Amino acid sequence: MDVTNDAGGALPVTVPSTALFTDQYELTMLQAALRAGTAHRRSVFEVFTRRLPEGRRYGVVAGTGRVLDAVENFRFEPALLGFLREQDVVDEPTADWLADYRFAGEIHGYPEGEVYFPGSPIMTVEGTFAECVLLETVILSILNHDSAVAAAASRMAVAAHGRPLIEMGARRTHELAAVAASRAAYIGGFSSTSDLAAGFRYGIPTAGTSAHAFTLLHDSEREAFAAQVDSLGAGTTLLVDTYDVPEAVRTAVEVAGPGLGAVRIDSGDLLVVAHRVRQQLDELGAHDARIVVTSDLDEYAIASLAAAPVDAYGVGTRLVTGSGHPTCSMVYKLVARASGEGRDAPLVPVAKKSLGGKLSVGGRKWAARPADGLGIAEAEVVGTGPVPEELAGRQVAVELMRDGRAVARETLDAARERHTQARGRLPLSATQLSRGEPVLPTRYVGATP
């Protein structure tokens, strides 16, 4: 089926059902609950994380738009039901129930691009136990992956101090994960991607010119540069570190002229080489030629180049793997369920009791972020029950789905801008790359963690 993209239009691709993006135990729980007569109890599930990755000061919500698509496309088509029957995953009554499955509940959550902290109710899913429990794996797989990439991208954007960042990690991860990573990186602050599938599906600006193979193909570097300039124009980016960098820079300017667009450096001591290349470009009259650096960059390497004459960065492996933290350790927990079968039966808070740091807080939660007189956030306040009047206008979550239909689709640019603003409202220490505690404390109201 065709699904809608972040801009609200139909995607130019057909996406298969997401119904088997789930763990088997979700279906066996469903079967047992149907047999026990408890499957239709109203339930509230919550996505949260107990801690940020070690040393990180804030998290970034990404993947929300993809979650909405996945939930709307969660359908058990005949071929999928045939597989479940053949493998004896579920019994016949359960298979019959799954044939008509449509999520008809409500989802609230932090809007995409917003920041989060330990205990933040990032997403709240409400409906019957049966319809909500099936969504655990697909929701977590999307949010854990995309939020990890977006957090890494945000840190890199901070380190870049406004210089453009190009996402170049498609060859370092699964081909579909690469598209999701491009999307998340754009939300986190990257300006373009080398992945054409991401550009096609999400409208992200794309970039790319040539690799070392193109230079090696030709009999000389001069011939390679001439061929590229003839095809792409003098404003192209020439890769200058295949052989000898100073000689390549000289040749690049001779071939393209002083209007050369940019040179790319992919190896060596980037700090030293960038300064030398800048001096050489200026001496040759190519004052406007930009310098793009790549080569296994992360936020720390980018920060170390802050004083270098670098105009743009290309980042691959470290970005798509979350810069050392490829997941956010988000969980999906039942926090409340109805005391009876009726729709009006009151909700009862529930929570797992556990040792070893796996405690949960029961009850449907709200979150608010009070700020000081300058608009800088002071805390992440998480509570159950009525929202205090002084916090009513500071709530973070928004309505995402109503009666099983998405109500909060938006463009990627809107999420990207939201992240820039949300990060700007954090204390200044949020931008430090050194290890530290979450920049906002999480305070609980009416609940005990």
C-alpha positions as CSV (number, residue, x, y, z in Angstrom):
1,M,0.0,0.0,0.0
2,D,1.1,3.6,-0.5
3,V,1.7,5.6,2.7
4,T,2.0,9.3,3.3
5,N,5.3,11.0,3.8
6,D,6.3,13.7,6.2
7,A,5.0,16.5,3.9
8,G,1.6,14.8,3.9
9,G,1.7,13.6,0.3
10,A,1.7,10.0,-1.0
11,L,5.1,8.4,-1.1
12,P,6.3,7.3,-4.5
13,V,6.9,3.8,-3.2
14,T,4.8,0.8,-2.1
15,V,5.5,-0.2,1.4
16,P,4.8,-3.8,2.6
17,S,2.8,-4.4,5.8
18,T,4.6,-3.8,9.0
19,A,2.6,-6.4,10.9
20,L,5.4,-8.9,11.2
21,F,7.9,-6.3,12.5
22,T,7.1,-7.8,15.9
23,D,8.3,-10.4,18.4
24,Q,6.5,-13.7,18.6
25,Y,5.7,-13.3,22.3
26,E,3.4,-10.3,21.5
27,L,1.2,-12.7,19.5
28,T,1.3,-15.4,22.1
29,M,0.4,-12.8,24.8
30,L,-2.5,-11.8,22.5
31,Q,-3.7,-15.3,22.1
32,A,-3.6,-16.0,25.9
33,A,-5.4,-12.7,26.6
34,L,-8.1,-13.4,24.1
35,R,-8.7,-16.8,25.6
36,A,-8.7,-15.3,29.1
37,G,-11.1,-12.5,28.2
38,T,-8.7,-9.7,29.2
39,A,-7.5,-8.7,25.7
40,H,-10.0,-5.9,25.4
41,R,-9.2,-4.1,28.6
42,R,-8.3,-0.5,28.0
43,S,-4.6,-0.1,28.5
44,V,-1.9,2.6,28.4
45,F,1.6,1.8,27.2
46,E,4.5,4.2,27.5
47,V,7.8,4.6,25.7
48,F,10.6,6.0,27.9
49,T,14.2,5.4,28.7
50,R,15.6,5.0,32.2
51,R,18.9,6.6,31.3
52,L,20.7,8.4,28.5
53,P,23.7,6.8,26.9
54,E,26.7,7.3,29.1
55,G,28.0,10.9,29.1
56,R,25.2,12.3,27.0
57,R,23.4,15.4,28.2
58,Y,20.1,15.2,26.2
59,G,18.4,12.9,23.8
60,V,16.6,13.8,20.5
61,V,13.2,12.4,19.5
62,A,13.3,11.1,15.9
63,G,11.3,8.6,13.9
64,T,7.8,9.8,15.0
65,G,6.6,10.3,11.5
66,R,7.8,6.8,10.6
67,V,6.0,5.4,13.6
68,L,2.7,6.9,12.4
69,D,3.2,5.3,8.9
70,A,4.1,2.0,10.5
71,V,1.0,1.9,12.8
72,E,-1.3,2.9,10.0
73,N,0.2,0.1,7.8
74,F,0.1,-2.6,10.5
75,R,-2.2,-5.0,8.7
76,F,-2.2,-8.8,8.7
77,E,-2.6,-9.6,5.1
78,P,-3.6,-13.2,3.9
79,A,0.0,-14.3,3.2
80,L,1.1,-13.2,6.7
81,L,-1.7,-15.0,8.3
82,G,-0.9,-18.0,6.3
83,F,2.7,-18.0,7.6
84,L,1.4,-17.6,11.2
85,R,-0.9,-20.6,10.8
86,E,1.7,-22.8,9.1
87,Q,4.2,-22.1,11.8
88,D,1.6,-22.6,14.6
89,V,2.5,-19.2,16.0
90,V,-1.2,-18.6,16.9
91,D,-4.4,-20.6,17.0
92,E,-7.3,-20.2,14.6
93,P,-9.4,-17.8,16.8
94,T,-6.4,-15.5,17.2
95,A,-5.7,-15.6,13.4
96,D,-9.3,-14.7,12.7
97,W,-9.0,-11.7,15.1
98,L,-5.7,-10.6,13.5
99,A,-7.4,-10.6,10.0
100,D,-9.4,-7.6,11.1
101,Y,-6.7,-5.9,13.0
102,R,-6.7,-2.1,12.8
103,F,-5.2,0.1,15.5
104,A,-8.1,2.3,16.6
105,G,-6.6,3.9,19.7
106,E,-4.8,7.1,20.6
107,I,-1.1,8.1,20.6
108,H,0.4,11.1,22.3
109,G,4.0,11.9,22.4
110,Y,6.9,14.3,22.2
111,P,6.9,15.9,18.8
112,E,9.7,15.0,16.4
113,G,12.9,17.0,17.0
114,E,12.1,17.6,20.7
115,V,14.7,16.7,23.3
116,Y,14.1,14.2,26.1
117,F,15.6,13.0,29.3
118,P,15.5,9.9,31.6
119,G,11.9,9.1,32.5
120,S,10.4,11.4,29.8
121,P,7.1,9.9,28.5
122,I,8.3,10.0,24.9
123,M,5.2,8.3,23.5
124,T,2.0,7.1,25.1
125,V,-0.1,4.5,23.3
126,E,-3.7,3.9,24.5
127,G,-6.3,1.4,23.4
128,T,-7.2,-2.1,24.2
129,F,-4.4,-4.4,25.4
130,A,-4.8,-6.5,22.3
131,E,-4.3,-3.6,19.8
132,C,-1.5,-1.9,21.7
133,V,0.7,-4.9,22.7
134,L,1.3,-5.8,19.1
135,L,3.0,-2.4,18.4
136,E,5.8,-2.7,20.9
137,T,8.6,-3.9,18.6
138,V,7.9,-1.8,15.6
139,I,7.6,1.4,17.6
140,L,10.8,0.7,19.6
141,S,12.8,-0.4,16.6
142,I,12.0,2.9,14.9
143,L,12.4,5.2,17.8
144,N,15.6,3.6,19.2
145,H,17.4,3.7,15.9
146,D,16.3,7.1,14.6
147,S,16.7,8.9,18.0
148,A,20.2,7.5,18.4
149,V,21.2,8.8,14.9
150,A,19.5,12.2,15.6
151,A,21.3,12.6,18.9
152,A,24.7,11.9,17.2
153,A,23.7,14.3,14.4
154,S,22.8,17.0,16.9
155,R,26.1,16.8,18.7
156,M,27.9,16.9,15.4
157,A,25.9,20.0,14.4
158,V,26.8,21.7,17.6
159,A,30.5,20.9,17.0
160,A,30.3,22.2,13.4
161,H,29.2,25.7,14.5
162,G,26.9,26.2,11.6
163,R,29.1,24.7,8.9
164,P,27.2,22.3,6.6
165,L,27.2,18.6,7.4
166,I,26.7,15.9,4.7
167,E,25.4,12.5,5.7
168,M,27.5,9.8,3.9
169,G,26.8,6.6,5.8
170,A,24.7,4.5,3.4
171,R,27.5,2.0,2.8
172,R,28.1,1.5,6.5
173,T,24.7,0.1,7.5
174,H,21.7,-1.9,6.2
175,E,20.3,-0.4,3.1
176,L,16.9,0.5,4.6
177,A,18.5,1.7,7.9
178,A,20.5,4.0,5.8
179,V,17.4,5.8,4.5
180,A,16.1,6.1,8.0
181,A,19.4,7.4,9.2
182,S,19.5,10.1,6.6
183,R,16.1,11.2,7.7
184,A,17.1,11.3,11.4
185,A,20.4,13.1,10.6
186,Y,18.5,15.8,8.7
187,I,16.3,16.4,11.8
188,G,19.4,16.5,14.0
189,G,21.1,19.2,11.9
190,F,22.7,17.7,8.8
191,S,22.0,19.7,5.6
192,S,22.2,17.0,2.9
193,T,22.7,13.3,2.2
194,S,24.6,11.2,-0.3
195,D,21.8,8.6,-0.2
196,L,19.5,9.0,-3.2
197,A,16.8,6.8,-1.7
198,A,16.5,9.2,1.2
199,G,16.3,12.1,-1.2
200,F,13.7,10.4,-3.3
201,R,11.5,9.3,-0.3
202,Y,11.9,12.3,2.0
203,G,13.0,15.2,-0.1
204,I,16.3,15.6,1.7
205,P,18.9,17.6,-0.4
206,T,21.4,15.2,-2.0
207,A,25.1,15.8,-2.7
208,G,28.0,13.9,-4.2
209,T,30.7,14.1,-6.9
210,S,33.4,11.5,-7.2
211,A,35.6,9.0,-5.4
212,H,39.2,7.9,-5.7
213,A,38.2,5.3,-8.2
214,F,37.3,8.0,-10.7
215,T,40.8,9.5,-10.5
216,L,42.4,6.1,-10.7
217,L,40.4,5.3,-13.8
218,H,42.2,7.9,-15.8
219,D,45.8,8.0,-17.0
220,S,46.5,11.2,-14.9
221,E,44.9,13.2,-12.2
222,R,44.7,16.1,-14.7
223,E,42.6,14.0,-17.1
224,A,40.3,13.0,-14.3
225,F,39.8,16.5,-13.1
226,A,39.2,17.7,-16.7
227,A,36.6,15.0,-17.3
228,Q,34.7,15.9,-14.0
229,V,34.8,19.7,-14.7
230,D,33.7,19.1,-18.3
231,S,30.7,17.1,-17.0
232,L,29.8,18.9,-13.8
233,G,31.2,22.4,-14.3
234,A,33.9,24.4,-12.6
235,G,31.8,24.7,-9.5
236,T,32.2,21.0,-8.7
237,T,34.2,19.5,-5.8
238,L,37.5,17.8,-6.8
239,L,39.0,15.1,-4.6
240,V,42.6,16.1,-4.1
241,D,44.2,13.4,-1.9
242,T,44.6,10.4,-4.3
243,Y,48.3,11.1,-4.8
244,D,50.0,14.3,-3.8
245,V,47.7,16.9,-2.2
246,P,49.7,20.1,-3.2
247,E,50.1,19.0,-6.7
248,A,46.4,18.0,-6.9
249,V,45.3,21.4,-5.6
250,R,47.5,23.1,-8.2
251,T,46.1,21.0,-11.0
252,A,42.6,21.5,-9.8
253,V,42.8,25.3,-10.0
254,E,44.6,25.1,-13.4
255,V,41.8,22.9,-14.8
256,A,38.8,24.5,-13.2
257,G,40.1,28.1,-12.9
258,P,39.7,30.4,-10.0
259,G,36.0,29.6,-10.0
260,L,36.7,26.1,-8.6
261,G,33.8,25.2,-6.3
262,A,35.5,23.1,-3.7
263,V,38.2,20.5,-2.9
264,R,37.7,17.4,-0.8
265,I,40.3,16.0,1.6
266,D,39.7,12.4,2.8
267,S,42.9,11.5,4.6
268,G,45.9,12.7,6.5
269,D,46.1,15.1,9.4
270,L,43.1,17.1,8.4
271,L,43.9,20.1,10.6
272,V,47.3,20.6,9.1
273,V,46.3,19.7,5.5
274,A,43.3,22.0,5.6
275,H,45.5,25.0,6.6
276,R,48.0,24.2,3.9
277,V,45.3,23.8,1.2
278,R,43.6,27.0,2.2
279,Q,46.8,28.9,1.9
280,Q,47.6,27.3,-1.5
281,L,44.1,28.0,-2.9
282,D,44.4,31.6,-1.9
283,E,47.8,32.0,-3.4
284,L,46.4,30.5,-6.7
285,G,43.6,33.0,-6.7
286,A,40.8,30.5,-5.8
287,H,39.7,32.5,-2.8
288,D,36.1,31.3,-2.9
289,A,36.9,27.6,-3.3
290,R,35.6,25.7,-0.3
291,I,37.3,22.9,1.6
292,V,35.3,19.8,2.4
293,V,36.7,17.2,4.8
294,T,35.7,13.6,5.3
295,S,37.5,10.5,6.7
296,D,35.9,8.8,9.7
297,L,34.7,12.0,11.4
298,D,32.7,12.2,14.6
299,E,31.7,15.1,16.9
300,Y,35.1,15.1,18.6
301,A,37.0,15.2,15.3
302,I,34.7,18.0,14.0
303,A,35.2,20.0,17.2
304,S,39.0,19.6,16.8
305,L,38.7,21.2,13.4
306,A,36.8,24.3,14.7
307,A,39.8,26.6,14.1
308,A,40.7,25.0,10.7
309,P,39.6,26.6,7.4
310,V,37.1,23.9,6.8
311,D,33.8,24.8,5.1
312,A,31.8,21.5,5.3
313,Y,32.1,18.0,6.8
314,G,31.1,14.6,5.4
315,V,30.2,12.0,8.0
316,G,29.4,8.4,7.6
317,T,30.1,5.5,9.9
318,R,30.0,7.3,13.3
319,L,26.8,9.0,12.4
320,V,24.7,6.0,11.3
321,T,25.9,4.0,14.3
322,G,24.9,6.7,16.8
323,S,28.5,7.7,17.4
324,G,29.1,4.8,19.7
325,H,25.5,4.5,21.0
326,P,23.4,2.8,18.3
327,T,20.3,2.6,20.5
328,C,18.7,4.7,23.1
329,S,17.6,1.8,25.3
330,M,13.9,3.0,25.1
331,V,11.3,0.5,26.5
332,Y,7.6,0.1,26.0
333,K,5.8,-0.7,29.2
334,L,2.3,-1.1,30.3
335,V,1.7,1.7,32.9
336,A,-2.1,1.5,33.4
337,R,-5.0,-0.7,32.6
338,A,-8.7,-0.6,33.2
339,S,-10.1,-2.3,36.3
340,G,-12.8,-3.9,34.3
341,E,-14.0,-4.6,30.7
342,G,-16.1,-1.5,30.1
343,R,-14.8,1.6,28.3
344,D,-15.6,3.7,31.4
345,A,-13.8,1.4,33.8
346,P,-11.3,3.4,35.8
347,L,-7.6,3.0,35.0
348,V,-5.4,1.4,37.6
349,P,-1.6,2.3,37.6
350,V,0.6,-0.8,37.1
351,A,4.4,-1.1,37.2
352,K,7.0,-3.9,37.3
353,K,8.8,-4.3,40.6
354,S,12.4,-5.1,39.9
355,L,16.0,-5.0,41.1
356,G,19.0,-3.9,39.0
357,G,17.8,-0.6,37.8
358,K,14.8,-1.7,35.9
359,L,12.2,0.1,38.0
360,S,9.1,1.6,36.2
361,V,6.7,4.2,37.3
362,G,3.0,3.3,37.0
363,G,0.2,5.5,35.7
364,R,-0.5,7.6,32.6
365,K,1.9,10.5,32.7
366,W,2.3,14.0,31.5
367,A,5.5,16.0,31.1
368,A,6.2,19.7,31.4
369,R,9.3,21.8,31.1
370,P,9.3,25.0,33.2
371,A,11.7,27.7,32.1
372,D,13.4,30.7,33.7
373,G,12.9,34.3,32.8
374,L,15.1,34.0,29.7
375,G,13.2,31.0,28.4
376,I,15.9,28.4,29.4
377,A,14.5,25.1,30.6
378,E,15.0,24.4,34.3
379,A,13.8,20.8,34.7
380,E,11.9,17.9,33.1
381,V,8.8,17.5,35.3
382,V,7.0,14.2,34.9
383,G,3.7,13.6,36.8
384,T,0.6,11.6,37.1
385,G,-2.9,12.9,37.9
386,P,-3.9,16.6,37.3
387,V,-1.4,18.9,35.8
388,P,-0.6,21.8,38.1
389,E,-2.0,25.1,36.8
390,E,1.5,26.7,36.6
391,L,2.7,23.9,34.3
392,A,-0.4,23.6,32.1
393,G,1.2,25.8,29.4
394,R,4.5,24.1,29.5
395,Q,3.5,20.5,28.5
396,V,5.7,18.8,26.0
397,A,3.6,16.0,24.5
398,V,1.1,16.5,21.6
399,E,-1.6,14.4,20.1
400,L,-0.2,12.2,17.3
401,M,-3.0,9.8,16.5
402,R,-6.8,9.8,17.2
403,D,-9.0,6.8,16.6
404,G,-6.1,5.2,14.8
405,R,-5.5,8.0,12.3
406,A,-2.5,10.3,12.3
407,V,-3.3,13.9,13.2
408,A,0.2,15.4,13.5
409,R,2.0,14.9,10.2
410,E,4.5,17.5,9.4
411,T,7.5,18.3,7.2
412,L,11.0,17.3,8.1
413,D,12.0,20.9,8.0
414,A,9.4,21.6,10.7
415,A,11.0,18.8,12.9
416,R,14.5,20.1,12.1
417,E,13.6,23.6,13.1
418,R,11.9,22.4,16.3
419,H,15.1,20.6,17.3
420,T,17.2,23.7,16.8
421,Q,14.8,25.7,19.0
422,A,14.5,23.0,21.6
423,R,18.3,22.6,21.9
424,G,18.6,26.4,22.1
425,R,16.3,26.5,25.1
426,L,18.6,24.1,27.1
427,P,21.2,25.3,29.5
428,L,24.5,26.2,27.7
429,S,26.2,23.1,29.2
430,A,24.0,20.9,26.9
431,T,26.4,21.8,24.1
432,Q,29.5,20.5,25.9
433,L,30.9,17.3,24.4
434,S,32.6,16.3,27.6
435,R,30.9,13.6,29.6
436,G,28.3,14.7,32.0
437,E,24.9,14.1,33.6
438,P,21.7,15.0,31.8
439,V,21.5,18.8,31.5
440,L,18.0,18.8,33.0
441,P,17.0,16.9,36.2
442,T,13.9,14.8,36.0
443,R,11.4,15.6,38.8
444,Y,8.4,13.4,39.5
445,V,5.1,14.8,40.7
446,G,2.5,12.5,42.2
447,A,4.6,9.4,41.4
448,T,7.6,7.7,42.8
449,P,10.3,6.4,40.5
